[in-house]
Amino acid sequence: MSAVDRPAWLPWLQQPLVDALHQLNSHAVLLHGPEGVGQFEFALALARSWLCEASAVGQVFQPACGRCVSCHLIDAGSHPDLMVVLPEALQASLGWQSAADDADAAEKSSTSKTKKLSQDVKVDAIRAVVQFSQHTASRGRAKVVLVYPAERMNLIAANTLLKTLEEPPGQVRFVLSGASLEQLLPTVRSRCQAWHLPLPDAEVASSWLHTQLDRISPAEARVLLDAAGGQPLTARDRQKLGLDAAYWPQIPKDLLNGVATALTQWPLTLVVETLQKVCHDLACVAVGAGPRYFPRDSLPVIADIDRLTHWAQELSKVSRHAEHPWNQGLKVETLLLQARAVMRPKPTRGNPRS
Ligand SMILES: [Zn+2]
């Protein structure tokens, strides 16, 4: 494995890391929680701490020192006792590339232009994990396998891992991490000690976001964080896709008035996600609850909960088929018309009470 441009440490992970190192006592950890809070970074920090050579063997684990040989090897992506297993599609964005990929990097970059990179954790990678687990640790501390997102293992891959997870050779530790772990085999889940990584404190997360993005105020950082449901890494990524903090609160009313043309410039997945958030918050307001993604005063009151429920179902169908080769422009236009129809239905003629 080689590491490139890995993002800096995320401040809200420090205390959970200390707690996890003190409380986890199983050889296999199942890290779960929302996306966009740094699950991969947390899993890697656990692995780094387990392998760190600064403390004596047998002592309670501490966060990695960042200075010993082991820490440097992990930073260089070449620790012989660490195996990081990711789908191809995530390797570049998380700053990890497998050794096999290094060998044919040129071929890979040309292939990636023509062929979509896999979103799955492949069974071959899990077979390599089984092999890796059989050998004793090169540096004598431990061996660590990190699989992320664990729910992207298909049935065959998960079954292949099961035996090693059940009867791990002496020094091997596993950290499986993901956001939809209900999709994971129950037999795999039951072999692991679960650890929940929660959403970070909003103040800490929005201050971090403010330092990460150019030309946004602290208040705008908070708008972006709320728009991402409190997930700071998601907020950062959405802003890079074109989500504008100054425009976000205007979206519900622009949809109502049929003038949300800015959304036609966004990727379809972001449009669908945004409409789902509008729909969610309109439903919250309709039943007297507080909205989650938009400021309360940006949301019109839509009393017809049945219409909102039907809209939510329609959006969910589109979201499940996000990989479908839609005509992007046409699909977005249809979705915007549908939003307007839900939010401003045509008045029925001949209302007997009028
Ligand atoms: Zn160290």
Boltz pocket constraint, residues with backbone or C-beta under 6 A from the ligand:
constraints:
  - pocket:
      binder: B
      contacts: [[A, 48], [A, 52], [A, 53], [A, 54], [A, 64], [A, 65], [A, 66], [A, 67], [A, 68], [A, 69], [A, 70], [A, 71]]
      max_distance: 6.0
